[in-house]
């Protein structure tokens, strides 16, 4: 079993501490050795010892020699000077020895002070570097598990760490969105397959049923006329349901073309909104053309408009806006449809894009699901905002020049 690795902060502290202390210790030892080895040379201790020895031998020899008074006086004067010089040299040597010891001791004290300072600085730097890194490592684990990143105030550290935090949050949001898209795409594939099968099973018997109803209309007695009309009405409803399932079961196909979304929305609003409602249509000038599928987008806009008209019972106010926008740094066109109906509760608002979710009697719950599918096929985004009692706003944002009919198909 490999030994347990030291924590990053501990390793960083040791690196910084040794980086400051080792060179200082080496310099201190080198300085002490140099002082201890050079001081005897500088003081001339060996030379003075040699002078003392030869001087003593000279004095001993001179004391036995016959000298006159003047020579004796000069000899005594020289002996006194020599003794005084030797005494001064001995004192100097003593001071040098003590000075060397003091220098070594002061070097040790300085080394200890530098070591203490280095430990404080290394501890501070290791904390400043390791805390943000530990935090970011923890964030990567949260991102791996798909958990939400903490919303915390800015912590200490270099500004680059704060930039890295923001970039990591952006990456987490993008990754979470990608996960949601992948899960939603898988769900939509399953829903579409079910819708295709339901549409197929409905269409097969509807054709002979319609023919049978036509024969009944021609040959049934008057008392069965109302019954035949009921059969015809319900058959038409089933046909509409089958068409809705068939439409949901397939993505836009064929070649894409350039589309003027302003003109598309203007025509859809004029054709869909009844005159009993107040329509405010705001289409920006010089909107860029998008590359897409006209029928799919027209159906998506019409579905939302019809929902808004139904929510207002055909007598409210509808505000439709088409303007330039951006989506993930790409130029885009925003379509906003807002009504002043009763609004949608927060729990129900989360599910309005899901297939088969509806509050309308006889509805299939596929209108908004088809609309979202069409927008996603263009690499776009959808959003819904609603306040109970104030109305609902649906927004489509469609980027320019990218029609990806394969979105969610794989």
C-alpha positions as CSV (number, residue, x, y, z in Angstrom):
1,X,0.0,0.0,0.0
2,X,1.6,3.3,-1.0
3,X,2.2,5.9,1.8
4,X,-0.4,8.5,2.3
5,X,0.4,11.7,0.4
6,X,0.8,14.9,2.3
7,X,-2.0,17.5,1.9
8,X,-1.4,20.1,-0.8
9,X,-1.2,22.9,1.8
10,X,1.4,21.0,3.9
11,X,3.5,20.3,0.8
12,X,3.3,23.9,-0.3
13,X,4.3,25.1,3.2
14,X,7.3,22.8,3.3
15,X,8.4,23.9,-0.1
16,X,8.2,27.6,0.7
17,X,9.7,27.2,4.1
18,X,12.7,25.1,2.9
19,X,13.1,27.4,-0.1
20,X,13.7,30.3,2.3
21,X,15.5,28.5,5.1
22,X,18.0,26.2,3.4
23,X,19.9,28.9,1.5
24,X,20.0,31.1,4.6
25,X,21.3,28.2,6.7
26,X,24.0,27.4,4.1
27,X,25.1,31.0,4.0
28,X,25.2,31.2,7.8
29,X,27.3,28.1,8.1
30,X,29.6,29.3,5.3
31,X,29.9,32.7,7.0
32,X,30.8,31.1,10.4
33,X,33.4,28.8,8.9
34,X,34.9,31.7,7.0
35,X,35.1,33.9,10.0
36,X,36.6,31.1,12.2
37,X,39.2,30.3,9.6
38,X,40.2,33.8,8.5
39,X,40.4,35.6,11.9
40,X,43.6,33.9,13.0
41,X,45.2,34.9,9.7
42,X,43.9,38.5,10.0
43,X,45.1,38.9,13.6
44,X,48.6,37.5,13.0
45,X,48.5,35.3,16.0
46,X,51.2,32.9,14.7
47,X,53.5,35.9,13.9
48,X,53.2,37.3,17.4
49,X,53.9,34.0,18.9
50,X,57.1,33.7,16.9
51,X,58.1,37.2,17.8
52,X,57.5,36.4,21.5
53,X,59.6,33.3,21.3
54,X,62.5,34.9,19.5
55,X,62.3,38.0,21.7
56,X,62.5,36.0,24.9
57,X,65.6,34.1,23.5
58,X,67.2,37.5,22.5
59,X,66.5,39.0,25.9
60,X,68.0,36.0,27.7
61,X,71.1,36.2,25.6
62,X,71.4,40.0,26.0
63,X,71.1,39.8,29.8
64,X,74.4,37.8,30.0
65,X,76.2,40.1,27.6
66,X,78.3,43.1,28.9
67,X,76.5,46.3,28.1
68,X,77.3,49.9,28.9
69,X,74.8,52.2,30.6
70,X,73.3,53.6,27.3
71,X,73.0,50.1,25.8
72,X,71.4,48.8,28.9
73,X,68.9,51.6,29.0
74,X,68.0,51.0,25.3
75,X,67.8,47.2,25.9
76,X,65.4,47.8,28.9
77,X,63.3,50.1,26.8
78,X,63.0,47.5,24.0
79,X,62.1,44.8,26.6
80,X,59.3,47.0,28.0
81,X,57.9,47.8,24.5
82,X,58.1,44.1,23.5
83,X,56.2,43.1,26.6
84,X,53.6,45.8,26.1
85,X,53.1,44.7,22.4
86,X,52.8,41.1,23.4
87,X,50.3,42.0,26.0
88,X,48.2,44.0,23.5
89,X,48.4,41.2,21.0
90,X,47.2,38.7,23.6
91,X,44.3,41.0,24.4
92,X,43.4,41.4,20.8
93,X,43.5,37.7,20.3
94,X,41.2,37.2,23.2
95,X,38.7,39.7,21.7
96,X,39.0,38.0,18.3
97,X,38.2,34.7,19.9
98,X,35.2,36.1,21.7
99,X,34.1,38.1,18.7
100,X,34.1,34.9,16.5
101,X,31.9,33.2,19.1
102,X,29.6,36.2,19.2
103,X,29.4,36.3,15.4
104,X,28.5,32.6,15.3
105,X,25.9,33.1,18.1
106,X,24.4,36.1,16.3
107,X,24.3,34.1,13.1
108,X,22.4,31.4,14.8
109,X,20.0,34.0,16.2
110,X,19.6,35.6,12.8
111,X,19.0,32.1,11.3
112,X,16.3,31.4,13.9
113,X,14.6,34.8,13.2
114,X,14.7,34.1,9.5
115,X,13.3,30.6,10.0
116,X,10.5,32.1,12.1
117,X,9.7,34.7,9.5
118,X,10.0,32.2,6.7
119,X,7.5,29.9,8.5
120,X,5.0,32.8,8.9
121,X,5.3,33.8,5.3
122,X,5.2,30.2,4.0
123,X,2.1,29.6,6.2
124,X,0.4,32.7,4.9
125,X,1.2,32.0,1.2
126,X,0.2,28.3,1.5
127,X,-3.1,29.3,3.0
128,X,-3.7,31.9,0.3
129,X,-2.9,29.4,-2.4
130,X,-4.3,26.2,-1.0
131,X,-7.7,27.4,0.2
132,X,-9.0,28.6,-3.2
133,X,-7.5,25.4,-4.8
134,X,-9.2,23.2,-2.2
135,X,-12.4,25.1,-2.8
136,X,-12.2,24.6,-6.6
137,X,-11.4,20.9,-6.2
138,X,-14.5,20.6,-4.0
139,X,-16.5,22.4,-6.7
140,X,-15.3,19.9,-9.4
141,X,-16.6,17.1,-7.2
142,X,-20.0,18.8,-6.9
143,X,-20.1,19.3,-10.7
144,X,-19.3,15.6,-11.2
145,X,-22.2,14.6,-9.0
146,X,-24.5,17.1,-10.6
147,X,-25.0,19.1,-7.4
148,X,-25.5,22.9,-7.2
149,X,-22.4,25.0,-6.5
150,X,-22.5,27.0,-3.3
151,X,-23.5,30.6,-3.5
152,X,-20.8,32.2,-1.3
153,X,-19.3,35.7,-1.0
154,X,-15.9,36.3,-2.6
155,X,-13.1,34.7,-0.5
156,X,-9.6,35.8,-0.1
157,X,-7.0,35.0,-2.7
158,X,-5.6,36.4,-5.9
159,X,-8.1,37.9,-8.4
160,X,-7.4,35.1,-10.8
161,X,-9.0,32.7,-8.4
162,X,-12.2,34.7,-8.5
163,X,-12.1,34.7,-12.3
164,X,-11.6,30.9,-12.1
165,X,-14.6,30.6,-9.8
166,X,-16.8,32.5,-12.2
167,X,-15.6,30.4,-15.2
168,X,-16.3,27.2,-13.2
169,X,-19.8,28.4,-12.4
170,X,-20.4,29.2,-16.0
171,X,-19.1,25.7,-17.0
172,X,-21.4,24.1,-14.3
173,X,-24.4,25.9,-15.7
174,X,-23.6,24.9,-19.2
175,X,-23.0,21.3,-18.2
176,X,-26.2,21.2,-16.2
177,X,-28.1,22.6,-19.2
178,X,-26.5,20.0,-21.4
179,X,-27.5,17.2,-19.0
180,X,-31.0,18.5,-18.9
181,X,-31.1,18.7,-22.7
182,X,-29.8,15.2,-23.0
183,X,-32.4,13.8,-20.6
184,X,-35.1,15.8,-22.2
185,X,-34.0,14.7,-25.7
186,X,-34.2,11.1,-24.5
187,X,-37.7,11.6,-23.1
188,X,-38.8,13.3,-26.3
189,X,-37.5,10.4,-28.4
190,X,-39.6,8.0,-26.3
191,X,-42.6,10.4,-26.6
192,X,-42.2,10.8,-30.3
193,X,-42.0,7.0,-30.9
194,X,-45.2,6.6,-28.8
195,X,-46.9,9.4,-30.7
196,X,-46.0,7.8,-34.1
197,X,-47.4,4.5,-33.0
198,X,-50.6,6.1,-31.7
199,X,-51.0,8.2,-34.9
200,X,-50.5,5.1,-37.0
201,X,-53.0,3.1,-35.0
202,X,-55.6,5.9,-35.2
203,X,-55.3,6.6,-38.9
204,X,-55.8,3.0,-40.0
205,X,-59.4,2.6,-38.7
206,X,-60.4,6.3,-39.3
207,X,-60.5,6.0,-43.1
208,X,-63.1,3.1,-43.2
209,X,-65.0,4.8,-40.4
210,X,-65.2,8.0,-42.4
211,X,-66.5,6.1,-45.4
212,X,-69.1,4.3,-43.3
213,X,-70.3,7.7,-41.9
214,X,-70.7,9.0,-45.5
215,X,-72.8,6.0,-46.4
216,X,-74.9,6.4,-43.2
217,X,-75.5,10.1,-44.1
218,X,-76.9,9.1,-47.5
219,X,-79.0,6.1,-46.4
220,X,-79.9,6.5,-42.7
221,X,-83.4,7.5,-41.6
222,X,-84.0,11.0,-40.3
223,X,-84.2,9.9,-36.7
224,X,-80.6,8.7,-36.9
225,X,-79.3,12.0,-38.4
226,X,-78.2,13.4,-35.1
227,X,-76.4,10.2,-34.2
228,X,-74.6,10.2,-37.5
229,X,-73.5,13.8,-36.9
230,X,-72.1,12.9,-33.5
231,X,-70.1,10.1,-35.1
232,X,-68.8,12.5,-37.8
233,X,-67.8,15.1,-35.2
234,X,-66.0,12.7,-33.0
235,X,-64.3,11.2,-36.0
236,X,-63.0,14.6,-37.0
237,X,-61.7,15.1,-33.5
238,X,-59.9,11.8,-33.7
239,X,-58.4,12.8,-37.0
240,X,-57.1,16.1,-35.5
241,X,-55.7,14.1,-32.6
242,X,-54.0,11.7,-35.0
243,X,-52.5,14.7,-37.0
244,X,-51.2,16.2,-33.7
245,X,-49.6,12.9,-32.7
246,X,-48.1,12.5,-36.2
247,X,-46.8,16.1,-36.1
248,X,-45.2,15.6,-32.7
249,X,-43.7,12.3,-33.8
250,X,-41.5,13.8,-36.4
251,X,-38.9,16.7,-36.5
252,X,-38.7,19.3,-39.3
253,X,-37.4,17.6,-42.4
254,X,-36.2,18.8,-45.8
255,X,-33.9,21.7,-46.8
256,X,-33.8,24.8,-44.6
257,X,-34.6,28.2,-46.1
258,X,-34.2,31.9,-45.2
259,X,-37.1,33.1,-43.0
260,X,-38.2,36.6,-42.1
261,X,-39.5,36.0,-38.6
262,X,-41.0,39.4,-38.4
263,X,-43.2,38.7,-41.4
264,X,-44.0,35.2,-40.1
265,X,-45.1,36.4,-36.7
266,X,-47.1,39.3,-38.2
267,X,-49.0,36.9,-40.5
268,X,-49.6,34.3,-37.7
269,X,-50.9,37.0,-35.3
270,X,-53.2,38.5,-37.9
271,X,-54.6,35.1,-38.9
272,X,-55.0,33.7,-35.3
273,X,-56.0,36.6,-33.0
274,X,-59.7,37.3,-33.2
275,X,-60.9,40.9,-33.6
276,X,-62.5,40.7,-30.1
277,X,-59.0,40.9,-28.6
278,X,-56.6,43.9,-28.4
279,X,-53.5,43.0,-30.3
280,X,-50.3,45.0,-29.8
281,X,-47.8,43.9,-32.5
282,X,-44.2,45.2,-32.2
283,X,-41.8,44.0,-34.9
284,X,-38.4,45.6,-35.0
285,X,-37.1,47.0,-38.3
286,X,-34.2,45.4,-40.2
287,X,-34.3,42.1,-38.4
288,X,-31.8,39.6,-39.8
289,X,-33.1,36.5,-41.6
290,X,-32.7,33.2,-40.0
291,X,-32.0,29.8,-41.6
292,X,-34.8,27.4,-40.6
293,X,-38.0,25.6,-41.4
294,X,-41.0,27.9,-42.1
295,X,-43.8,25.5,-41.4
296,X,-42.4,24.3,-38.1
297,X,-41.8,27.8,-36.7
298,X,-45.1,29.0,-38.0
299,X,-46.9,26.2,-36.3
300,X,-44.9,26.9,-33.0
301,X,-46.0,30.6,-33.0
302,X,-49.6,29.7,-33.9
303,X,-49.8,27.2,-31.1
304,X,-48.7,29.8,-28.5
305,X,-51.0,32.4,-30.0
306,X,-54.0,30.0,-29.8
307,X,-53.1,29.1,-26.2
308,X,-53.0,32.8,-25.3
309,X,-56.4,33.5,-27.1
310,X,-57.9,30.5,-25.2
311,X,-56.5,31.8,-21.8
312,X,-58.1,35.2,-22.4
313,X,-61.4,33.6,-23.6
314,X,-61.0,35.6,-26.8
315,X,-61.5,39.0,-25.0
316,X,-58.2,40.1,-23.5
317,X,-55.0,41.9,-24.6
318,X,-52.2,40.3,-26.4
319,X,-48.7,41.8,-26.9
320,X,-46.5,40.3,-29.5
321,X,-42.9,41.4,-29.9
322,X,-40.2,40.4,-32.3
323,X,-36.7,41.9,-31.7
324,X,-33.0,41.3,-32.2
325,X,-31.3,39.4,-29.3
326,X,-28.4,37.1,-28.5
327,X,-28.2,33.5,-27.4
328,X,-24.9,32.2,-26.0
329,X,-23.0,35.0,-27.7
330,X,-24.7,34.3,-31.1
331,X,-26.9,36.8,-32.8
332,X,-30.5,35.7,-32.5
333,X,-34.2,36.8,-32.9
334,X,-36.5,37.0,-29.9
335,X,-40.2,36.3,-30.2
336,X,-42.3,37.3,-27.2
337,X,-46.0,36.6,-26.8
338,X,-47.6,38.0,-23.7
339,X,-51.3,37.8,-22.6
340,X,-53.2,39.3,-19.7
341,X,-55.1,36.1,-18.9
342,X,-55.4,34.4,-15.5
343,X,-51.8,33.2,-15.5
344,X,-50.4,29.8,-14.6
345,X,-49.3,28.6,-11.1
346,X,-45.6,27.9,-10.5
347,X,-46.0,24.2,-10.2
348,X,-48.0,23.9,-13.4
349,X,-45.7,26.3,-15.2
350,X,-42.8,23.8,-14.8
351,X,-44.7,21.2,-16.9
352,X,-46.3,23.2,-19.7
353,X,-43.7,22.1,-22.2
354,X,-44.2,18.4,-21.4
355,X,-46.2,16.3,-23.9
356,X,-49.7,15.3,-22.9
357,X,-50.0,17.9,-20.2
358,X,-53.1,20.1,-20.7
359,X,-56.0,21.8,-18.9
360,X,-58.2,22.1,-22.0
361,X,-61.1,19.7,-22.4
362,X,-60.4,17.4,-25.3
363,X,-56.9,18.8,-25.7
364,X,-53.9,16.6,-26.5
365,X,-51.3,18.6,-24.5
366,X,-49.0,18.6,-27.5
367,X,-49.2,22.2,-28.7
368,X,-46.4,23.6,-26.6
369,X,-44.4,20.4,-26.8
370,X,-44.5,20.7,-30.6
371,X,-43.5,24.4,-30.3
372,X,-40.5,23.6,-28.1
373,X,-39.5,20.8,-30.4
374,X,-39.5,23.1,-33.4
375,X,-37.5,25.8,-31.6
376,X,-35.0,23.3,-30.3
377,X,-34.6,22.0,-33.8
378,X,-33.2,25.4,-34.7
379,X,-30.7,25.4,-31.7
380,X,-33.0,27.9,-30.0
381,X,-34.3,28.2,-26.4
382,X,-37.8,28.6,-24.9
383,X,-38.9,30.2,-21.7
384,X,-42.1,30.9,-19.9
385,X,-43.0,33.5,-17.2
386,X,-46.3,33.8,-15.5
387,X,-48.0,35.5,-12.6
388,X,-51.4,34.2,-11.4
389,X,-53.9,36.9,-12.1
390,X,-51.6,39.0,-14.4
391,X,-51.0,36.8,-17.4
392,X,-48.3,34.7,-19.1
393,X,-45.3,35.4,-21.4
394,X,-43.8,32.9,-23.7
395,X,-40.5,33.6,-25.4
396,X,-38.6,31.9,-28.2
397,X,-35.0,32.8,-28.9
398,X,-33.8,31.5,-32.3
399,X,-30.1,32.0,-33.4
400,X,-29.3,33.2,-36.9
401,X,-27.9,30.9,-39.5
402,X,-28.3,27.5,-37.7
403,X,-31.1,25.1,-38.4
404,X,-30.3,21.8,-36.8
405,X,-33.0,19.4,-37.7
406,X,-31.2,16.6,-36.0
407,X,-31.6,18.1,-32.5
408,X,-32.8,15.4,-30.2
409,X,-33.1,12.9,-33.1
410,X,-30.1,10.7,-32.2
